[in-house]
Amino acid sequence: MTASEKQKLGEQLDRWIPTIREEFLRDVSKLCRIRSVSEAKDEFVPGDKPYGEGCYQVLMEALKMAGEYGFRTKNYENYAGSATYGENPQDDAIAIVPHMDIVPEGDGWTCEPFEPHISEDGKYIFGRGTADNKAPGVMALYAMRFLKEHGIKLKNNVMIVFGMSEETGSIDMPAFLAREKAPKWCLVPDAKYPVGYAEKGMVRSKFASYPVGEELVDIWGGDVVNSVPDKAYAVLGGVSLEEAKEKLGGFERISVEADARGVRVNATGTSHHCARPHGAINANDVLVKALLGSGLVGGRTRDALEVISVLTGDYDGVPLGIEAEDDVSGKLTFVLSMLRKEGDRIILQPDIRYPVKMDQEFLMKQIPVYFEKAGFEIVKLHNDPALYIPLDNPVIQKLIEVAREQLGQPDIPPLVLDGGTYARSLPNAVSYGATVPGRVRLFGMEKGGAHQADEYGDIAHLLLNIKVYVNALLEIDPLV
């Protein structure tokens, strides 16, 4: 665009955005009232609601919302959905890909997680999904709405893809790509500006212990694999409530209560995103170490928990011999985020993220060594390679230029992400916002962010994103 075209567009956006503020917040609230926690699956299973009732409901609401604004909508068998603007004869499209699934609410909220509300000063909207990632999805819809309402036509279609399984491994994107022509370029509003041009590799894995004793009736920790768990529990048999309280009374973050199956031992921690685990307290670690320290478990149960205990307190992969760091993406992170009892075995699911320059062949050979030596079974071990698009790519350069200009931050550097986004599951894809650098953290790093209690979105920034995305779509349209 020329300087005069940019100025005219900026003036139009500045007039329009204040007029839709209340509608925008209303639409964000509609989606955030739905508890759309995606049900984790290792593979696609045919069915009406593959990711559960909540994800089905939020998909229906998102498609209804987009349809009411006049966009063409598609439902890909409830795996994902899309809304499209434009009349490209080949259905070529630039896609914006937010996710409508969320992590569970967890504990520690001072407000209702599924009843969004605005702060008294009108600056923030609170609720699960207001930052990650429903509000950015509504932002994308409003950017597309601006184009439509102002009669601005692009060479390519603009498509919003509403994802349903980002928090459980992005297993929805292959289903989407199997049912729709691949977009020519994809922007994922699930990180920070100016652009995420690289993402750490990730290892998806599952391990099973040998059969443990009957005294461990159940063990459970972690709702999703990509969050350090803030709660975990075990149910013990063959022990009285009084004895359990006596032997566990000295352990911090532990409580004991009666359970129909025996005695329930509850553990609490503090949750962080697994991409940034340092400083969090893993509830699985609290639980396992308390069980071992209490003397309430023995034999093969104790042996298995000792193997697990070495891992629950580590965030760097040291026990596995996979600790690593590079000059581009920093350190490898390892979080044993999920524990389950299945049959007579304990199931472990860790979150592993490795540097972009790491030797992947070494990594995949080394991970099993610890578990094999301990006699654990390797149920699943899958490498999700790192993402990298060179910074000299013309689209990347233009995206950076637009973000810096619209945000008034000329020096913000491009990013390598610790966390994974949909970008690694799509062709020609990068993360693009929607977090504005320099965001004020109302509660420090302890809460308020993605995957944390009291999650919130900065309303001014969310609306500013509309300007960024409209300009970015217009600028990259001729390039793709």
DOVO-193077 format. One record per residue (C-alpha): x, y, z. Coordinates in steps of 0.02 Angstrom, whole numbers, plus 32768, in hexadecimal, padded with zeros to 4 digits. Each point is the difference from the previous one (the first is absolute). Layout:
<zakes>
{east = X; north = Y; up = Z} $
...
</zakes>
This chain:
<zakes>
{east = 8000; north = 8000; up = 8000} $
{east = 8036; north = 80B3; up = 7FE2} $
{east = 8014; north = 8079; up = 8090} $
{east = 7F5B; north = 8056; up = 7FD5} $
{east = 7FA5; north = 7F58; up = 7FF7} $
{east = 8045; north = 7FCF; up = 80A9} $
{east = 7FC9; north = 80A7; up = 804A} $
{east = 7F50; north = 7FF0; up = 7FBA} $
{east = 7FF2; north = 7F4D; up = 803F} $
{east = 803F; north = 8034; up = 80AC} $
{east = 7F7E; north = 808A; up = 800B} $
{east = 7F75; north = 7F86; up = 7FD0} $
{east = 8038; north = 7F85; up = 8084} $
{east = 800E; north = 8086; up = 8084} $
{east = 7F4D; north = 8036; up = 7FDF} $
{east = 7FB9; north = 7F50; up = 7FF6} $
{east = 8052; north = 7FA6; up = 8091} $
{east = 7FB2; north = 806B; up = 808C} $
{east = 7F54; north = 7FE0; up = 7FB5} $
{east = 800E; north = 7F43; up = 8010} $
{east = 8053; north = 7FF5; up = 80AC} $
{east = 7F65; north = 7FC7; up = 805D} $
{east = 7FD0; north = 7F84; up = 7F78} $
{east = 80B0; north = 7FBC; up = 8004} $
{east = 7FFC; north = 7FE5; up = 80BC} $
{east = 7F53; north = 7FB2; up = 7FF3} $
{east = 803F; north = 7F83; up = 7F7F} $
{east = 809C; north = 7FD6; up = 8065} $
{east = 7F92; north = 7FE2; up = 8098} $
{east = 7F8C; north = 7F8C; up = 7F9F} $
{east = 8090; north = 7F8D; up = 7FD3} $
{east = 8057; north = 800C; up = 80A9} $
{east = 7F63; north = 7FC8; up = 805C} $
{east = 8013; north = 7F55; up = 7FB1} $
{east = 8072; north = 7F85; up = 805B} $
{east = 8050; north = 7FBB; up = 7F62} $
{east = 8087; north = 7F91; up = 804B} $
{east = 8037; north = 7F8D; up = 7F73} $
{east = 7FFC; north = 7F47; up = 8022} $
{east = 80AC; north = 7FB9; up = 7FDB} $
{east = 8008; north = 7F75; up = 7F7F} $
{east = 8095; north = 7FA8; up = 7FB2} $
{east = 7FA5; north = 7FEA; up = 7F5B} $
{east = 7F61; north = 8036; up = 7FA9} $
{east = 7F68; north = 7F9E; up = 8030} $
{east = 7F65; north = 8017; up = 7F92} $
{east = 7F73; north = 804E; up = 8062} $
{east = 7F8F; north = 8095; up = 800E} $
{east = 806A; north = 805B; up = 8082} $
{east = 80B5; north = 7FC6; up = 7FF1} $
{east = 8043; north = 8078; up = 8084} $
{east = 7F6C; north = 7FFD; up = 8077} $
{east = 7F63; north = 8064; up = 8021} $
{east = 8056; north = 80A3; up = 802F} $
{east = 8065; north = 800A; up = 7F60} $
{east = 7F66; north = 7FD5; up = 7F9A} $
{east = 7F9F; north = 808D; up = 8054} $
{east = 8087; north = 8082; up = 7FE6} $
{east = 8014; north = 7FCE; up = 7F49} $
{east = 7F45; north = 8013; up = 7FE5} $
{east = 8004; north = 80AC; up = 8052} $
{east = 8097; north = 803B; up = 7F9C} $
{east = 7FB4; north = 7FC8; up = 7F5B} $
{east = 7F59; north = 804E; up = 802C} $
{east = 8057; north = 80A4; up = 802B} $
{east = 8061; north = 8001; up = 7F5D} $
{east = 7F65; north = 7FD5; up = 7F9C} $
{east = 7F9F; north = 8090; up = 804E} $
{east = 8088; north = 8077; up = 7FC2} $
{east = 7FE5; north = 7FC0; up = 7F4F} $
{east = 8094; north = 7F8B; up = 7FEA} $
{east = 7FFC; north = 7F55; up = 7FAD} $
{east = 8017; north = 7F7A; up = 8083} $
{east = 8033; north = 7F4A; up = 7FFB} $
{east = 7FFF; north = 7F79; up = 8084} $
{east = 8084; north = 7F79; up = 7FE6} $
{east = 7FA2; north = 7F74; up = 8059} $
{east = 8015; north = 805D; up = 80A5} $
{east = 80BD; north = 7FEE; up = 7FFB} $
{east = 800F; north = 80B8; up = 7FD0} $
{east = 7F9E; north = 8087; up = 7FA8} $
{east = 8020; north = 8094; up = 7F8F} $
{east = 7FBB; north = 80A9; up = 7FCE} $
{east = 8033; north = 804B; up = 7F58} $
{east = 7FFA; north = 80AB; up = 7FAD} $
{east = 8028; north = 8017; up = 7F48} $
{east = 7FDD; north = 7FB7; up = 7F56} $
{east = 80A5; north = 7FB8; up = 7FC6} $
{east = 7FD4; north = 7F8A; up = 7F70} $
{east = 8081; north = 7F7E; up = 8038} $
{east = 7FD2; north = 8011; up = 80B8} $
{east = 80B0; north = 803C; up = 8025} $
{east = 8004; north = 8046; up = 80AF} $
{east = 8064; north = 8053; up = 8087} $
{east = 7FC9; north = 7FAF; up = 80A2} $
{east = 7FFA; north = 803F; up = 80B2} $
{east = 7FFF; north = 7F6B; up = 8075} $
{east = 7FCC; north = 801B; up = 80B6} $
{east = 7FCC; north = 7F72; up = 8073} $
{east = 7F5C; north = 7FFA; up = 805E} $
{east = 8032; north = 7F76; up = 8079} $
{east = 8045; north = 802D; up = 80AA} $
{east = 805E; north = 7FB2; up = 8090} $
{east = 7F99; north = 7FD8; up = 809C} $
{east = 7FE4; north = 8091; up = 8076} $
{east = 8068; north = 7FBC; up = 8090} $
{east = 7FFB; north = 804E; up = 80AD} $
{east = 8027; north = 80AC; up = 8047} $
{east = 7F83; north = 806D; up = 7FA3} $
{east = 7FBD; north = 809C; up = 8055} $
{east = 7F78; north = 800F; up = 7F7C} $
{east = 7F93; north = 7F85; up = 7FA2} $
{east = 8069; north = 7FB3; up = 7F74} $
{east = 7F6A; north = 7FE6; up = 7F8D} $
{east = 7FA0; north = 809F; up = 8023} $
{east = 806D; north = 8085; up = 7FAB} $
{east = 7FFE; north = 80AB; up = 804F} $
{east = 804E; north = 80A9; up = 7FE0} $
{east = 8070; north = 8053; up = 8081} $
{east = 7FBD; north = 809C; up = 8054} $
{east = 8074; north = 806F; up = 7F9C} $
{east = 7FC3; north = 7FB1; up = 7F5D} $
{east = 80AD; north = 7FCB; up = 7FCB} $
{east = 7FFD; north = 7F43; up = 8014} $
{east = 7F8D; north = 7F6D; up = 7FE2} $
{east = 8015; north = 7F6A; up = 8074} $
{east = 7FD7; north = 7F4A; up = 7FDE} $
{east = 8049; north = 7F60; up = 7FBA} $
{east = 8021; north = 801D; up = 7F47} $
{east = 800A; north = 80BE; up = 8007} $
{east = 80B9; north = 7FF6; up = 7FD8} $
{east = 8017; north = 7F4C; up = 7FC2} $
{east = 7FB3; north = 7FFC; up = 7F7F} $
{east = 7F49; north = 802B; up = 7FEB} $
{east = 8010; north = 80BD; up = 8008} $
{east = 8088; north = 7FFF; up = 7F78} $
{east = 7F89; north = 7F94; up = 7F99} $
{east = 7F78; north = 8084; up = 8010} $
{east = 8082; north = 8083; up = 7FD4} $
{east = 8023; north = 7FA3; up = 7F5D} $
{east = 7F45; north = 7FFA; up = 7FDB} $
{east = 7FF4; north = 80BC; up = 8019} $
{east = 8095; north = 8020; up = 7F8F} $
{east = 7FA6; north = 7F9E; up = 7F79} $
{east = 7F5F; north = 805C; up = 802A} $
{east = 8057; north = 80A8; up = 7FE6} $
{east = 8038; north = 7FCA; up = 7F52} $
{east = 7F50; north = 7FC8; up = 7FD2} $
{east = 7FA5; north = 8097; up = 8045} $
{east = 8077; north = 8077; up = 7FA7} $
{east = 7FF9; north = 7FA2; up = 7F5A} $
{east = 80BB; north = 7FDC; up = 8002} $
{east = 8023; north = 7F6D; up = 7F8C} $
{east = 80A0; north = 7F99; up = 7FFE} $
{east = 804B; north = 7F91; up = 7F7C} $
{east = 7FF6; north = 7F6C; up = 8077} $
{east = 7F70; north = 7FCE; up = 806E} $
{east = 8014; north = 8020; up = 80B9} $
{east = 7FD2; north = 7F67; up = 8067} $
{east = 7FF3; north = 7FEC; up = 80BC} $
{east = 8019; north = 7F4C; up = 8038} $
{east = 7FB5; north = 7FDD; up = 80AB} $
{east = 806C; north = 7F77; up = 804D} $
{east = 7FC2; north = 7F89; up = 8086} $
{east = 8097; north = 7F9E; up = 803D} $
{east = 8096; north = 8073; up = 800F} $
{east = 8013; north = 7FE0; up = 80BA} $
{east = 7FFE; north = 7F44; up = 7FE4} $
{east = 8083; north = 7FF2; up = 7F78} $
{east = 7FB5; north = 8058; up = 7F67} $
{east = 7FB8; north = 7F5D; up = 7FC2} $
{east = 7F72; north = 8061; up = 7FAD} $
{east = 806D; north = 8051; up = 7F7C} $
{east = 8022; north = 7F61; up = 7F9C} $
{east = 7F44; north = 7FE4; up = 7FFD} $
{east = 7FE5; north = 80B2; up = 7FC1} $
{east = 8085; north = 7FEE; up = 7F78} $
{east = 7FB4; north = 7F5B; up = 7FC8} $
{east = 7F5A; north = 8057; up = 7FE3} $
{east = 8031; north = 80AC; up = 7FBD} $
{east = 8079; north = 8049; up = 7F83} $
{east = 809D; north = 8033; up = 805F} $
{east = 800D; north = 80BC; up = 8019} $
{east = 8090; north = 8055; up = 7FA6} $
{east = 8039; north = 8050; up = 80A2} $
{east = 7FC8; north = 7FF2; up = 80B5} $
{east = 800A; north = 807D; up = 808E} $
{east = 7FE9; north = 7FBC; up = 80B0} $
{east = 7FCF; north = 8084; up = 8083} $
{east = 803E; north = 7F99; up = 8093} $
{east = 80A8; north = 804B; up = 8032} $
{east = 8051; north = 80AC; up = 7FFD} $
{east = 802B; north = 8082; up = 7F7C} $
{east = 8058; north = 8020; up = 7F8E} $
{east = 8009; north = 7F4B; up = 7FC0} $
{east = 802E; north = 7F53; up = 803F} $
{east = 806E; north = 7FBF; up = 7F74} $
{east = 803E; north = 7F67; up = 805E} $
{east = 7FBA; north = 7F8A; up = 8084} $
{east = 8057; north = 7F80; up = 806C} $
{east = 7FEA; north = 7F4B; up = 7FD3} $
{east = 7F8C; north = 7F97; up = 806C} $
{east = 7FFE; north = 7F49; up = 802F} $
{east = 7F56; north = 7FB0; up = 801D} $
{east = 8017; north = 7F68; up = 8070} $
{east = 7FAC; north = 7F88; up = 8077} $
{east = 804E; north = 7F80; up = 8075} $
{east = 7FB7; north = 7F77; up = 806D} $
{east = 8045; north = 7FB7; up = 80A1} $
{east = 8001; north = 7F48; up = 8028} $
{east = 7F6B; north = 7FC2; up = 8068} $
{east = 7FFC; north = 8052; up = 80AB} $
{east = 7FB5; north = 7FC7; up = 80A5} $
{east = 7F48; north = 8002; up = 802A} $
{east = 801A; north = 8081; up = 808A} $
{east = 8009; north = 8085; up = 7F77} $
{east = 7F4A; north = 7FFD; up = 7FCD} $
{east = 800F; north = 8099; up = 7F91} $
{east = 8075; north = 808E; up = 7FD3} $
{east = 7FD8; north = 8099; up = 7F99} $
{east = 805E; north = 80A0; up = 7FD9} $
{east = 7FF2; north = 8087; up = 7F7B} $
{east = 7F6D; north = 802E; up = 7F91} $
{east = 8065; north = 801E; up = 7F61} $
{east = 80AF; north = 7FD7; up = 7FC9} $
{east = 8037; north = 80B3; up = 7FDE} $
{east = 7FE3; north = 804A; up = 80AE} $
{east = 8062; north = 7FE3; up = 80A0} $
{east = 7F74; north = 7FB2; up = 806A} $
{east = 7FBF; north = 805D; up = 8097} $
{east = 7FA3; north = 7F69; up = 8045} $
{east = 8018; north = 7F45; up = 8010} $
{east = 7FBE; north = 7F75; up = 806D} $
{east = 8015; north = 7F4A; up = 802E} $
{east = 7F87; north = 7F86; up = 804F} $
{east = 804D; north = 7F83; up = 8079} $
{east = 7FB3; north = 7F5E; up = 803C} $
{east = 8029; north = 7F9C; up = 809C} $
{east = 801E; north = 8099; up = 806C} $
{east = 7F8F; north = 805C; up = 8079} $
{east = 7FD9; north = 80B9; up = 7FF1} $
{east = 804F; north = 801E; up = 80AB} $
{east = 80A2; north = 7FAA; up = 7FD1} $
{east = 800B; north = 805C; up = 7F5A} $
{east = 7FE4; north = 80A7; up = 8056} $
{east = 8086; north = 7FD9; up = 8080} $
{east = 8083; north = 7FCB; up = 7F82} $
{east = 7FDB; north = 808A; up = 7F82} $
{east = 7FDD; north = 808D; up = 807B} $
{east = 80AE; north = 8049; up = 7FF2} $
{east = 8001; north = 8014; up = 7F44} $
{east = 7FDB; north = 80AB; up = 7FB4} $
{east = 7F7B; north = 8010; up = 7F7A} $
{east = 7FB4; north = 7F58; up = 8031} $
{east = 7F52; north = 7FDD; up = 8043} $
{east = 7FAC; north = 7F5B; up = 802A} $
{east = 7F48; north = 7FD0; up = 7FF8} $
{east = 7F90; north = 7F68; up = 7FFE} $
{east = 7FD7; north = 7FB3; up = 7F57} $
{east = 7F86; north = 7F76; up = 7FD5} $
{east = 8094; north = 7F9B; up = 7FC0} $
{east = 8072; north = 8020; up = 8095} $
{east = 8060; north = 809D; up = 8033} $
{east = 801A; north = 808F; up = 7F87} $
{east = 80A3; north = 8062; up = 8007} $
{east = 7FF4; north = 80AB; up = 7FAB} $
{east = 8094; north = 8068; up = 7FC6} $
{east = 8003; north = 80B4; up = 7FC3} $
{east = 8083; north = 805E; up = 7F9C} $
{east = 800B; north = 809D; up = 7F97} $
{east = 7FE1; north = 7FFA; up = 7F46} $
{east = 8068; north = 8049; up = 7F73} $
{east = 7FFF; north = 7FDC; up = 7F47} $
{east = 8078; north = 7F6F; up = 7FE1} $
{east = 8064; north = 806E; up = 7F8A} $
{east = 8030; north = 8069; up = 8097} $
{east = 7FFD; north = 7F88; up = 8094} $
{east = 8089; north = 8045; up = 806E} $
{east = 7FB8; north = 8048; up = 809F} $
{east = 7F63; north = 7F94; up = 7FFA} $
{east = 7FDD; north = 7F79; up = 8081} $
{east = 7FD1; north = 7F5B; up = 7FAE} $
{east = 7F70; north = 7FB2; up = 8062} $
{east = 8037; north = 7F55; up = 7FC0} $
{east = 80A8; north = 801C; up = 8055} $
{east = 7FAC; north = 8035; up = 80A3} $
{east = 7F91; north = 7F65; up = 7FFD} $
{east = 8082; north = 7F7E; up = 7FD3} $
{east = 8081; north = 803E; up = 807D} $
{east = 7F7D; north = 8004; up = 808B} $
{east = 7FCA; north = 7F4D; up = 7FDA} $
{east = 80B5; north = 7FC7; up = 8003} $
{east = 8029; north = 8062; up = 809D} $
{east = 7F69; north = 7FC2; up = 805F} $
{east = 802C; north = 7F49; up = 7FF7} $
{east = 7F4E; north = 7FD7; up = 7FCB} $
{east = 8037; north = 7FA8; up = 7F60} $
{east = 807B; north = 7F74; up = 7FEA} $
{east = 803D; north = 7F78; up = 7F8C} $
{east = 7FE7; north = 801B; up = 7F46} $
{east = 7F94; north = 8098; up = 801F} $
{east = 808D; north = 8055; up = 805D} $
{east = 807E; north = 7FCC; up = 7F7C} $
{east = 7F96; north = 804B; up = 7F75} $
{east = 7FE1; north = 80A1; up = 805F} $
{east = 80BB; north = 8013; up = 8020} $
{east = 801E; north = 7FF6; up = 7F44} $
{east = 7F79; north = 8082; up = 7FE5} $
{east = 803B; north = 8070; up = 808E} $
{east = 80A7; north = 801B; up = 7FAB} $
{east = 7FA2; north = 804B; up = 7F6D} $
{east = 7F76; north = 8066; up = 8052} $
{east = 8078; north = 807B; up = 8051} $
{east = 8067; north = 8020; up = 7F62} $
{east = 7FDE; north = 8084; up = 7F7B} $
{east = 80A1; north = 7FED; up = 7F9A} $
{east = 8004; north = 7F48; up = 7FCB} $
{east = 809B; north = 7FDC; up = 8069} $
{east = 7FC8; north = 7F52; up = 803D} $
{east = 7FE5; north = 7FCB; up = 7F4C} $
{east = 80A8; north = 8043; up = 7FC7} $
{east = 7FAD; north = 8075; up = 7F81} $
{east = 8026; north = 80AA; up = 804B} $
{east = 802D; north = 8078; up = 7F73} $
{east = 8009; north = 80B7; up = 7FD0} $
{east = 8024; north = 8063; up = 7F63} $
{east = 801C; north = 80B7; up = 7FD3} $
{east = 7F5C; north = 800F; up = 7FA1} $
{east = 7F7A; north = 7FB2; up = 806D} $
{east = 804D; north = 7FE4; up = 80AB} $
{east = 7FEC; north = 7F69; up = 8071} $
{east = 7FA4; north = 7F5E; up = 7FEC} $
{east = 7F6C; north = 7FF2; up = 8078} $
{east = 7FBA; north = 7F61; up = 804C} $
{east = 7F62; north = 7FF8; up = 806A} $
{east = 7FAF; north = 7F60; up = 803E} $
{east = 7F54; north = 804F; up = 7FF4} $
{east = 7F87; north = 7F6D; up = 7FFE} $
{east = 7FEF; north = 7F63; up = 806C} $
{east = 7F75; north = 7F80; up = 7FF3} $
{east = 7FD9; north = 7F53; up = 8043} $
{east = 7FC6; north = 7F8C; up = 7F75} $
{east = 7FE0; north = 7F4E; up = 8035} $
{east = 808E; north = 7FD2; up = 8074} $
{east = 8080; north = 8076; up = 7FB0} $
{east = 802E; north = 80B7; up = 8014} $
{east = 7FFE; north = 8063; up = 7F5D} $
{east = 8077; north = 8093; up = 7FEA} $
{east = 7FED; north = 8089; up = 7F7E} $
{east = 808A; north = 8085; up = 8001} $
{east = 800E; north = 80A0; up = 7F9D} $
{east = 80AB; north = 800D; up = 7FA9} $
{east = 8035; north = 8098; up = 7F9A} $
{east = 80AD; north = 8004; up = 7FB3} $
{east = 806F; north = 8086; up = 7FB0} $
{east = 7FF5; north = 8019; up = 7F44} $
{east = 80B6; north = 7FD0; up = 7FE7} $
{east = 7FFB; north = 7F62; up = 806A} $
{east = 8035; north = 7F59; up = 7FB5} $
{east = 7F54; north = 7FB0; up = 7FEE} $
{east = 8043; north = 7F53; up = 7FDB} $
{east = 8062; north = 8001; up = 80A4} $
{east = 7F68; north = 8040; up = 805E} $
{east = 7F8A; north = 7F79; up = 7FC4} $
{east = 807F; north = 7F78; up = 8027} $
{east = 802A; north = 8045; up = 80AC} $
{east = 7F51; north = 801D; up = 8046} $
{east = 7FD3; north = 7F46; up = 800D} $
{east = 80A0; north = 7FCF; up = 805B} $
{east = 7FC8; north = 8036; up = 80AE} $
{east = 7F56; north = 7FAC; up = 7FF0} $
{east = 8043; north = 7F5F; up = 7FB6} $
{east = 8081; north = 7FF2; up = 808C} $
{east = 7F73; north = 8017; up = 807F} $
{east = 7F95; north = 7F7A; up = 7FAD} $
{east = 7F7B; north = 8079; up = 7FC1} $
{east = 7FA9; north = 7FE8; up = 7F59} $
{east = 800C; north = 8081; up = 7F75} $
{east = 7F4C; north = 8013; up = 7FC6} $
{east = 801A; north = 8096; up = 7F8E} $
{east = 8097; north = 8063; up = 7FC5} $
{east = 7FE2; north = 807D; up = 7F74} $
{east = 806D; north = 8090; up = 7FC7} $
{east = 7FAA; north = 80A2; up = 7FCB} $
{east = 8091; north = 805A; up = 7FAA} $
{east = 802E; north = 80B4; up = 801D} $
{east = 7FB9; north = 8089; up = 7F90} $
{east = 806E; north = 807A; up = 7FA3} $
{east = 7FDF; north = 807D; up = 7F74} $
{east = 8094; north = 806F; up = 7FD0} $
{east = 7FF3; north = 80B5; up = 8032} $
{east = 8028; north = 8039; up = 7F4F} $
{east = 7F5B; north = 7FB9; up = 7FBF} $
{east = 7FA1; north = 8094; up = 7FB4} $
{east = 7F5F; north = 7FD7; up = 805D} $
{east = 805D; north = 7FF6; up = 80A5} $
{east = 8054; north = 80A6; up = 7FDE} $
{east = 7F5A; north = 8053; up = 7FD8} $
{east = 7FAA; north = 7FB9; up = 809A} $
{east = 808C; north = 8042; up = 806F} $
{east = 7FF7; north = 80AA; up = 7FAC} $
{east = 7F43; north = 800E; up = 8018} $
{east = 8005; north = 7FCB; up = 80B7} $
{east = 808B; north = 807A; up = 802B} $
{east = 7FA9; north = 808E; up = 7FA6} $
{east = 7F50; north = 7FE3; up = 8044} $
{east = 803A; north = 7FE1; up = 80B3} $
{east = 8079; north = 8092; up = 7FFE} $
{east = 808D; north = 7F8E; up = 8038} $
{east = 8085; north = 8009; up = 7F79} $
{east = 8080; north = 7F93; up = 805B} $
{east = 7F9C; north = 7F67; up = 8035} $
{east = 8062; north = 7F66; up = 7FCA} $
{east = 7FBA; north = 7F66; up = 7FA8} $
{east = 7FE5; north = 7F6B; up = 8071} $
{east = 802E; north = 7F4B; up = 8018} $
{east = 7F75; north = 7FB0; up = 8066} $
{east = 8011; north = 7F87; up = 8090} $
{east = 7F49; north = 7FD1; up = 7FEF} $
{east = 7FB6; north = 7FAD; up = 7F69} $
{east = 7F73; north = 804E; up = 7F9A} $
{east = 7F98; north = 7FC8; up = 7F6E} $
{east = 8089; north = 8045; up = 7F90} $
{east = 8063; north = 7F5E; up = 800D} $
{east = 7F69; north = 7F9F; up = 7FBE} $
{east = 7FDA; north = 806C; up = 7F68} $
{east = 8059; north = 802E; up = 7F5D} $
{east = 8054; north = 80AB; up = 7FF3} $
{east = 7FCC; north = 802F; up = 80AF} $
{east = 8042; north = 8071; up = 8089} $
{east = 7FBD; north = 8042; up = 80A4} $
{east = 7FCF; north = 80B7; up = 7FF4} $
{east = 7FCC; north = 8054; up = 80A2} $
{east = 7F89; north = 8013; up = 8050} $
{east = 8063; north = 8033; up = 809C} $
{east = 8048; north = 80AF; up = 7FF4} $
{east = 80B2; north = 800E; up = 8043} $
{east = 8009; north = 8061; up = 80A2} $
{east = 7F59; north = 7FC0; up = 803F} $
{east = 7FE2; north = 802F; up = 80B6} $
{east = 7FF7; north = 7F67; up = 8071} $
{east = 7F7E; north = 802D; up = 8082} $
{east = 8033; north = 7F71; up = 8073} $
{east = 80B5; north = 7FE6; up = 7FD0} $
{east = 8025; north = 7F54; up = 7FB9} $
{east = 7F9A; north = 7FA0; up = 8081} $
{east = 7F56; north = 8011; up = 7FAD} $
{east = 7F9D; north = 805D; up = 7F7D} $
{east = 8054; north = 7FB3; up = 7F68} $
{east = 7FDB; north = 7F6E; up = 7F8E} $
{east = 7FDD; north = 7F60; up = 8060} $
{east = 7FFD; north = 8060; up = 80A5} $
{east = 7F79; north = 8035; up = 807A} $
{east = 7FAF; north = 80AB; up = 7FE1} $
{east = 802F; north = 7FFC; up = 7F48} $
{east = 7FDB; north = 80A7; up = 7FAE} $
{east = 800A; north = 805D; up = 7F5C} $
{east = 8037; north = 80B4; up = 7FEB} $
{east = 7F6D; north = 804C; up = 7FA4} $
{east = 8061; north = 808F; up = 7FB0} $
{east = 8080; north = 7F84; up = 7FBF} $
{east = 7F7C; north = 7F88; up = 7FC0} $
{east = 7FB1; north = 808E; up = 7F9C} $
{east = 80AB; north = 803B; up = 7FC5} $
{east = 801A; north = 7F52; up = 7FB9} $
{east = 7F73; north = 8022; up = 7F85} $
{east = 8068; north = 808D; up = 7FB5} $
{east = 809A; north = 7F93; up = 7FF7} $
{east = 7FA6; north = 7F71; up = 7FAC} $
{east = 7FA2; north = 806A; up = 7F81} $
{east = 80A2; north = 8053; up = 7FCB} $
{east = 805E; north = 7F5B; up = 7FFE} $
{east = 7F7D; north = 7FAB; up = 7F92} $
{east = 8004; north = 808E; up = 7F82} $
{east = 80BF; north = 8006; up = 7FFD} $
{east = 8022; north = 7F46; up = 7FEB} $
{east = 7F6F; north = 7FDE; up = 7F89} $
{east = 8066; north = 8030; up = 7F64} $
{east = 8093; north = 7F96; up = 803C} $
{east = 7FA9; north = 7F58; up = 8012} $
</zakes>
